Amino acid sequence: MSHYLKVTAAMLSGALFLSGCASTGMSPSTPNDQINNNYQLPQQIYEGYWVMTAGMGGQAAVINFRRDGTSYNYRFKCYADGTYKQVGVEKYQLKPNKTAVGLQYENEPVFSQIKVVTLAPRQKLVLNQSFSAPELKQAYPNGQEFTYIYKPTLEPTCSL
């Protein structure tokens, strides 16, 4: 599997993403990027961890957005007895543009764009993720939506 597809698979399983304010997808109330008017993430997205509500092949994904312009996608293997083990973590650079926040892995090109569809602080997050690869653009012309629930600490929800 190529690195690009591996990253895309990781993004699908962790869904990355995110941006926008509350349910509007607009800039936060403290617009720190008014000069170039780039899309910004709401401040509340940086609090705690966001656990993906849909499991992906026996794994659970948890995302943490950081104010330094990065996000971390943690992957966990869930076991039938309710225990879990962390099996991976990817670090992405957040690259705001005019309409969304791009995701970049290491020195690769931005491969995906994310936007906040809805955000209930410390409760629920829904992200729309669109893709740069032509085959993924064709398969998901409107992107994909991923739902997350808030957790104050890094731990998956394996019962979902």
Residue frames as qw, qx, qy, qz and C-alpha x, y, z in Angstrom:
[[0.000, 0.892, 0.452, 0.000, 0.00, 0.00, 0.00],
 [0.409, 0.510, -0.049, 0.755, 1.54, 3.34, -0.97],
 [0.243, -0.196, -0.476, 0.822, 2.19, 5.95, 1.70],
 [0.257, -0.083, -0.157, -0.950, -0.45, 8.19, 0.11],
 [0.630, -0.285, -0.573, -0.439, -3.12, 5.52, 0.35],
 [0.533, -0.244, -0.680, 0.441, -1.98, 4.61, 3.86],
 [0.052, -0.092, -0.276, 0.955, -2.39, 8.24, 4.91],
 [0.455, -0.151, -0.339, -0.810, -5.78, 8.40, 3.18],
 [0.647, -0.291, -0.700, -0.087, -6.87, 5.23, 4.97],
 [0.374, -0.214, -0.567, 0.702, -5.67, 6.69, 8.25],
 [0.159, -0.015, 0.034, -0.987, -7.62, 9.84, 7.55],
 [0.580, -0.241, -0.524, -0.576, -10.75, 7.88, 6.76],
 [0.642, -0.316, -0.677, 0.173, -10.37, 5.88, 9.96],
 [0.349, -0.353, -0.416, 0.762, -9.57, 8.90, 12.04],
 [0.199, 0.816, 0.469, 0.273, -11.30, 11.31, 9.88],
 [0.395, -0.091, -0.197, 0.892, -9.53, 14.09, 10.67],
 [0.379, 0.358, 0.277, 0.807, -10.80, 16.88, 10.62],
 [0.296, -0.679, -0.541, 0.399, -12.33, 20.04, 11.40],
 [0.237, 0.037, 0.058, 0.969, -12.94, 23.72, 11.07],
 [0.217, -0.562, -0.459, -0.653, -15.46, 26.40, 11.42],
 [0.093, -0.168, 0.527, -0.828, -17.31, 27.95, 14.26],
 [0.541, 0.127, 0.563, -0.612, -20.17, 26.39, 16.13],
 [0.643, 0.340, 0.686, 0.016, -22.53, 25.14, 13.48],
 [0.393, 0.855, 0.043, -0.334, -21.74, 27.81, 10.91],
 [0.840, 0.195, 0.227, 0.453, -18.30, 26.78, 9.73],
 [0.240, 0.898, -0.019, 0.367, -17.19, 30.40, 9.91],
 [0.397, 0.442, -0.493, 0.636, -14.31, 32.06, 11.73],
 [0.481, -0.450, -0.639, 0.397, -14.17, 31.98, 15.53],
 [0.150, -0.944, -0.292, -0.021, -15.16, 35.02, 17.56],
 [0.363, -0.786, 0.281, 0.414, -11.51, 35.95, 17.93],
 [0.794, 0.595, 0.077, 0.095, -10.52, 36.23, 14.27],
 [0.521, -0.657, 0.357, 0.412, -6.76, 35.84, 14.38],
 [0.477, -0.002, 0.640, 0.602, -6.42, 35.63, 10.61],
 [0.332, 0.788, 0.375, -0.358, -8.51, 38.54, 9.35],
 [0.017, -0.664, 0.418, 0.619, -5.78, 39.84, 7.06],
 [0.126, 0.219, -0.825, -0.506, -5.91, 36.92, 4.64],
 [0.690, 0.015, 0.075, -0.720, -9.41, 35.82, 5.69],
 [0.375, 0.172, -0.905, -0.109, -8.54, 32.11, 5.95],
 [0.775, -0.375, -0.368, -0.351, -10.98, 29.59, 7.38],
 [0.012, 0.470, -0.701, 0.536, -10.25, 29.04, 11.06],
 [0.497, -0.267, -0.824, 0.056, -11.14, 26.35, 13.57],
 [0.467, -0.762, -0.126, -0.431, -13.38, 27.30, 16.49],
 [0.037, -0.617, 0.631, -0.468, -11.47, 27.71, 19.73],
 [0.766, -0.270, 0.382, -0.441, -13.56, 25.00, 21.45],
 [0.921, 0.292, -0.245, -0.083, -12.20, 22.32, 19.12],
 [0.399, 0.558, -0.612, 0.393, -8.84, 22.52, 20.88],
 [0.487, -0.440, 0.516, -0.551, -10.29, 21.40, 24.21],
 [0.754, -0.130, 0.596, -0.245, -9.86, 17.71, 25.03],
 [0.160, -0.172, 0.890, 0.391, -10.11, 14.82, 22.59],
 [0.664, 0.273, -0.052, -0.695, -12.67, 13.89, 19.93],
 [0.408, -0.101, 0.907, 0.007, -13.62, 10.21, 19.67],
 [0.371, 0.114, -0.608, -0.693, -14.98, 8.97, 16.36],
 [0.674, -0.044, 0.420, -0.607, -18.38, 7.37, 16.87],
 [0.925, 0.295, -0.092, -0.222, -18.03, 4.75, 14.12],
 [0.662, -0.447, 0.558, 0.226, -15.47, 1.99, 14.51],
 [0.553, 0.677, -0.389, -0.292, -13.24, 1.19, 11.57],
 [0.773, 0.296, -0.560, 0.025, -12.35, -2.48, 11.20],
 [0.807, -0.369, -0.394, 0.241, -12.09, -3.22, 14.91],
 [0.460, 0.009, -0.217, 0.861, -10.27, 0.04, 15.60],
 [0.117, -0.900, -0.395, 0.144, -11.34, 3.23, 17.30],
 [0.465, 0.423, 0.032, 0.777, -10.01, 6.67, 16.35],
 [0.326, -0.822, -0.300, 0.357, -9.40, 9.67, 18.60],
 [0.451, 0.607, 0.092, 0.648, -8.38, 13.12, 17.35],
 [0.414, -0.711, -0.221, 0.524, -6.68, 15.91, 19.25],
 [0.386, 0.785, 0.141, 0.463, -6.39, 19.37, 17.70],
 [0.589, -0.445, -0.175, 0.651, -3.59, 21.57, 18.99],
 [0.069, 0.954, 0.132, -0.258, -3.19, 25.32, 18.95],
 [0.341, -0.577, 0.501, 0.548, 0.26, 24.98, 17.37],
 [0.521, 0.534, -0.339, -0.574, -1.37, 24.12, 14.02],
 [0.224, 0.226, -0.939, -0.129, -1.22, 20.34, 14.31],
 [0.822, -0.182, 0.087, -0.533, -3.64, 17.50, 14.94],
 [0.069, -0.331, 0.939, -0.065, -2.97, 14.00, 16.17],
 [0.817, 0.007, -0.276, -0.506, -4.94, 10.96, 15.06],
 [0.262, -0.362, 0.857, -0.258, -4.66, 8.14, 17.61],
 [0.743, 0.039, -0.503, -0.441, -5.79, 4.64, 16.65],
 [0.421, -0.337, 0.730, -0.420, -6.76, 1.94, 19.13],
 [0.446, -0.022, -0.861, -0.244, -7.47, -1.77, 18.83],
 [0.592, -0.289, 0.284, -0.697, -10.61, -2.64, 20.79],
 [0.182, 0.094, -0.978, 0.040, -11.07, -6.07, 22.35],
 [0.495, -0.411, -0.653, -0.399, -14.30, -7.94, 23.12],
 [0.530, -0.454, -0.600, 0.390, -13.72, -7.64, 26.88],
 [0.102, -0.967, -0.230, -0.038, -13.79, -3.81, 26.65],
 [0.537, -0.596, 0.227, 0.552, -10.02, -3.32, 26.89],
 [0.571, 0.818, 0.039, 0.065, -8.01, -1.53, 24.25],
 [0.677, -0.345, 0.240, 0.604, -4.46, -0.90, 23.08],
 [0.241, 0.856, -0.148, -0.432, -3.05, 2.06, 21.14],
 [0.828, 0.140, 0.450, 0.304, -1.81, 0.80, 17.78],
 [0.509, 0.356, 0.288, 0.729, -0.84, 3.99, 16.00],
 [0.065, -0.836, -0.233, 0.492, -0.66, 7.75, 15.91],
 [0.517, 0.443, 0.327, 0.656, -0.27, 10.17, 13.00],
 [0.170, -0.632, -0.161, 0.739, 0.60, 13.84, 13.22],
 [0.400, 0.630, 0.497, 0.442, -0.86, 16.24, 10.65],
 [0.171, -0.173, -0.035, 0.969, -0.19, 19.89, 9.90],
 [0.230, 0.749, 0.588, -0.198, -3.33, 22.03, 9.70],
 [0.289, -0.034, 0.358, 0.887, -3.19, 24.31, 6.65],
 [0.266, 0.681, 0.487, -0.479, -6.04, 26.86, 6.63],
 [0.224, 0.157, 0.528, 0.804, -7.16, 28.16, 3.25],
 [0.254, -0.111, -0.099, -0.956, -10.09, 30.31, 2.13],
 [0.692, -0.172, -0.320, -0.624, -12.77, 27.62, 2.48],
 [0.937, -0.278, -0.202, -0.070, -11.47, 24.86, 4.79],
 [0.374, -0.739, 0.560, 0.017, -8.46, 23.52, 6.67],
 [0.752, 0.430, -0.492, -0.088, -6.10, 21.33, 4.68],
 [0.832, -0.462, 0.306, 0.002, -4.42, 18.29, 6.21],
 [0.524, 0.691, -0.496, 0.055, -0.78, 17.63, 5.45],
 [0.928, -0.342, 0.102, 0.105, 1.25, 14.60, 6.52],
 [0.682, -0.318, 0.261, 0.605, 4.96, 15.30, 6.91],
 [0.068, -0.479, 0.325, 0.813, 6.24, 16.92, 3.69],
 [0.270, 0.360, 0.829, 0.333, 3.57, 15.42, 1.45],
 [0.139, -0.264, -0.275, -0.914, 1.09, 17.71, -0.37],
 [0.465, 0.044, 0.453, -0.760, -2.19, 18.55, 1.34],
 [0.090, -0.047, -0.947, -0.305, -4.36, 15.49, 0.66],
 [0.214, -0.587, -0.780, -0.035, -7.62, 16.44, 2.31],
 [0.099, -0.364, 0.074, -0.923, -9.74, 19.41, 3.44],
 [0.272, -0.440, -0.824, 0.234, -11.90, 19.49, 6.55],
 [0.210, -0.407, -0.053, -0.887, -14.72, 21.73, 7.70],
 [0.116, 0.151, 0.793, -0.579, -16.84, 21.77, 10.83],
 [0.247, -0.427, -0.685, -0.536, -20.46, 20.95, 10.07],
 [0.533, -0.737, -0.170, -0.378, -21.60, 21.25, 13.70],
 [0.438, 0.197, -0.641, 0.599, -19.89, 21.70, 17.04],
 [0.596, -0.727, -0.176, -0.292, -21.46, 21.47, 20.47],
 [0.147, 0.668, -0.600, 0.414, -18.52, 22.37, 22.74],
 [0.172, -0.320, 0.847, -0.387, -17.41, 19.50, 24.97],
 [0.727, 0.165, 0.487, -0.456, -20.17, 17.32, 23.52],
 [0.757, 0.366, 0.528, 0.119, -20.27, 16.59, 19.79],
 [0.000, -0.624, 0.422, 0.658, -18.37, 17.43, 16.62],
 [0.771, 0.443, 0.454, 0.048, -19.34, 16.68, 13.01],
 [0.158, -0.601, 0.457, 0.636, -16.69, 17.19, 10.33],
 [0.800, 0.574, 0.139, -0.104, -16.92, 17.06, 6.56],
 [0.448, -0.518, 0.565, 0.461, -13.77, 15.80, 4.90],
 [0.732, 0.660, 0.003, -0.169, -13.13, 16.18, 1.18],
 [0.790, -0.253, 0.415, 0.375, -10.22, 14.63, -0.67],
 [0.098, 0.736, -0.396, -0.541, -7.62, 15.72, -3.23],
 [0.281, -0.152, 0.889, 0.327, -7.07, 12.36, -4.94],
 [0.419, 0.121, -0.428, -0.792, -9.19, 12.12, -8.10],
 [0.438, -0.156, -0.869, -0.171, -10.48, 8.61, -7.30],
 [0.182, -0.376, -0.716, 0.559, -11.62, 9.73, -3.83],
 [0.201, 0.260, 0.008, -0.944, -13.13, 12.94, -5.22],
 [0.457, 0.000, -0.639, -0.618, -15.12, 10.81, -7.64],
 [0.413, -0.250, -0.870, 0.102, -16.18, 8.32, -4.97],
 [0.262, -0.649, -0.545, 0.462, -17.12, 11.09, -2.48],
 [0.278, 0.548, 0.274, 0.740, -17.96, 14.22, -4.53],
 [0.323, -0.807, -0.102, -0.483, -19.48, 15.93, -1.46],
 [0.035, 0.509, -0.703, 0.496, -16.85, 14.59, 0.93],
 [0.599, -0.297, -0.743, 0.022, -17.67, 12.41, 3.90],
 [0.389, -0.688, 0.158, -0.591, -19.12, 13.34, 7.28],
 [0.590, -0.012, -0.724, 0.356, -17.65, 11.97, 10.48],
 [0.505, -0.739, -0.102, -0.434, -19.14, 12.32, 13.96],
 [0.478, 0.199, -0.639, 0.569, -17.13, 12.57, 17.17],
 [0.549, -0.772, -0.291, -0.134, -17.92, 12.82, 20.86],
 [0.040, 0.796, -0.399, 0.454, -15.90, 14.79, 23.37],
 [0.856, -0.362, -0.294, 0.222, -13.64, 13.22, 26.01],
 [0.211, -0.954, 0.211, -0.034, -11.40, 15.15, 28.40],
 [0.460, -0.570, 0.659, 0.172, -8.66, 12.48, 28.23],
 [0.408, 0.443, -0.688, -0.404, -7.08, 10.31, 25.56],
 [0.374, -0.008, 0.913, -0.163, -9.14, 7.13, 25.49],
 [0.253, -0.063, -0.703, -0.661, -11.27, 5.45, 22.84],
 [0.659, 0.031, 0.393, -0.640, -14.89, 4.46, 23.15],
 [0.027, 0.208, -0.937, -0.281, -14.78, 0.83, 22.12],
 [0.314, 0.338, 0.836, -0.298, -18.46, 0.12, 22.73],
 [0.391, 0.553, -0.005, -0.735, -19.66, 2.30, 19.85]]
